[in-house]
Amino acid sequence: MLRKMYFPLAIVMIAVMLGAVGCAGAQPQQKELLPCSVDIEYIANRWQGEETVVAEVCLAIENPNSIGITLDSLSYTLAVGEKDVYWETSVAGIFIPANDGVDLRYLNFVNFSEGLGIPNYLSGMDYVTGHVAAVPTWKLLGGKKPPFWSYAALGILPRIQAGDAAVFPVIVGTVAAVQGAIDKTWDAAPEGPAVYTVKGTAGISSSLGIMEVPFDLSYTRE
C-alpha cells in the first residue's frame, strides 16, 4: 500500500517542478533596442617625451540588452582642459553578448608641434607664439619640456644647427628669447591635475535594429 502511494506522489512532485520551470522560462521578449553604456576605465601615459606623448585610453562598453549586440563603430575626441589633442575613429565589429561588456584600449599619439603648436598657428597665432602657447597643455599631458630645436620655428634653423650661428647674432638672440619664453611659460604652468574629456559616438546593431549612442565623459588624472 505504501508503494502505491509513493509512486503517484513522485509524479506529482515532478509535474510541479516542470510547471515551475516552464513558468520561469516564459519571460517577455525584448522589443526595443537599449543603448549601450560607455565609461572611462582609465587614461594613462605609456610614453612621455619632449616631442611625443602616448596616452592609453581604456573605454568600458556595456550591453544592457537581453540579446547580443555588435559594436560596429566607435569614434571620439580626446581633450585635456579645453584643448582637443587627439581624434580616434575605429570600425570595431565586436560582438557583445547579452548583459555583458568589453574593454577597448586605444593608444593616442600626441605630438607637441603637429598636435598642439601648428593648430594654434592655423587658428591665427604666429608660428612661434603658437608653440609657446601650447606649452601649458603639453605639461598637463605629461610631456617633458620641449626645447626650441624640437620644431622648425624658423626656416634657417638647420643652418644654425650646422654651425653658422656665429654669423647670425640677431637670429641667435631670437632663438634664445623663444627658448626663454618656453622656459618661463613652462615654469608658470600647473603640472596637474589633468582633466580629460572623451566625447564621441558608438554605433551598435542587433536583430532589433541599429543605434548611434553619443557619450561625453570626463576623467581626472592626478
N, C-alpha and C positions, 0 to 999 in steps of 0.2 A: 504493500500500500504506500509505503514511504517512497519507493522508487517511482511510482506513478505520479505522485505529487511533485517530485523534484524535477522531472523532465519538463512538464509544462511551465514550471516557474523559470527554468533556464531559458526557455523560448521567449517568455515574456520579457525577461531582462535584456536579451539580445535585441528584441524588437524595439524596446525603449531606447537602447544605446544607438541603434541605427537611426531611429527617428530624431534623436538629438543631433547626430552628426549631419543628417540631412538638413535640418533646420539651420545649423551653423554654416553650412556651405551656401545657403541661399542668400548671399549678400547682394544688395542693389548694385548694379553695374554703373560705373562712372560714365557720364555722358558729355562732360566738358573738360577740355584740357586745362590743367592748372599751370601757372608759370613756375619755372624752376627758380630757386633762390641762388644768389651769387654773393659770396662773402670773401673777405681777405683773410687768409690764414696767417701770412707774414709777408714782409718785404725786407730783404736782407742783401747787403752788398757782398758780392763774390770777388770783386776786384776794385781797388781804389788807387788810381794813379794820377799823374799830373795832367794827362790828356783824356783819359777814358775811365768811366765808372761803369761797372756791370752790376746792375741790381736785379736780383731774382724776385719775381712776384709770384706768389702761390695763391691761386683762387680755388675756393671750395664751391662746387656746383652740386646742389641737392635737388632730387626729383621727388616731389610730394605726391605724385600721381600713383594710382593703383595699377598702372600699366607702365611698361618701359617707354622711354623716350630716347631720341637721338639728338645729341648736341651737334648741329650742323655747322655753326659758325660762332665765332666769338671775336669781338673787336673792342679795343679800349684805348683811352688816352691816359698816360701816366703824368701827373703833375706834382711838383713839390712847391708848397706855398701856392702862389697863383700862376706859376710858370709851367707850361707844358714842356715836358722834356723827352717824351717817347710816345710812339704810336705803334700799336700791335694789331694785326688782323690775321686770323688763322681760320682755316677750314678744318674743323675738328673731326666731324664724322664719328663721334664717340657715343656708343650705346650706354645708357644709364638705366639699370633695372628699376623696377617699381620700388618706391620708398627707399632709395639708395642714393649714393653720391660718389663723386670723383674729385680728386685734387689735380689741378693743372698748374704746371710750373713753367714760367716764361723768363728767359734771360733778356734783360733790357740793357742794350749797349748805348750809353750816353757819352758823346764826345764833346769836350769843352768848347771847341771852336765851332764845329758843324752843328752841334745840338743847341748851343746857347748863344755864343758870340755872333755868329752870322745871322741868326734870326733877329737879333737886336738891330744889326746893321740893316737888314732888309725892311725893318719896321720904321727906319728913318734916322737912326743914330749913325755917326761916322764909325768907321771900321774899328778904330782903337777904342773909342768910348763904349761901343757895343760889347767888346770883350771885357773891358774893365767892369762894366755894369753887370756882367754875367757872373762875376766872382762870388757874390753872396749866395746865389743859388747853387753854384758849384760846391761851395763849402758845406751847405746844408746836405747836399747829395753825398758828402763824404769824400769828395775828391781832394787830392793834395794841391797845394798852392801852385798855380800854373806859372812857369817862367815866361817872360816875353818871347823867348825864342821858340816857344811851342806852337806858334802860329805865324803866318806871314802877314804881319800887320803893315809892313812896307815892302814895296817891290824890290828894294835894293838890299834887303836883309841878307840874301845869300852872299852879296859882295862883302858885307860887313863881317859875316861869319868866315869868309875866305881869307880875312886878314887885311882888308882895305880900310878898316875902321879909323886908322890914324889920319886918313885924308878926308874924313867926313866928321869933323868935330861937332858940327851942328846936329847931324843925324845921331851921333853917339849921345849927345846931350838929350835928344828926343827919346832915344831908347831908354836912357836912364830915368827920364821923367815918367815914361809909361810904366816901367817896372816899379818905380816908386809909387805910382798911383795904384798899381795892383797890390803892392805890399800894404799900403795904407788901407785900402778897401778890405783886404783880407783880414787884417788885424781888427777892424771895426765890426766885421760881420759876425753874427752869432754862429756857434757850432751846432746848435740844435735847440729844441727837438725838431726833427724833420717831419712835417705834416704832409703826407701824401694824399692825393685824390686819384682814384681809379674810376673813370666814367666810361661807359660803353653799352653794348647790347650783346645779348646771347640769343642765337636763333635755334629753336628747338622744333622737332616734328615728332608725330606719333600717328597711330591709327585714328586718333580723334581730330587731327588737323595739325597746323603749323602755328608758330607764335614767335614774335620778337619780344624779348624781355629786356627792358632797359635797367641799368643799375648805376648807382652813384655812391661810391664808397669812400670812406676816409680811414687812414691808418697813420698812427704816430710812432715814429722810431726815435727813441731817446738817444 
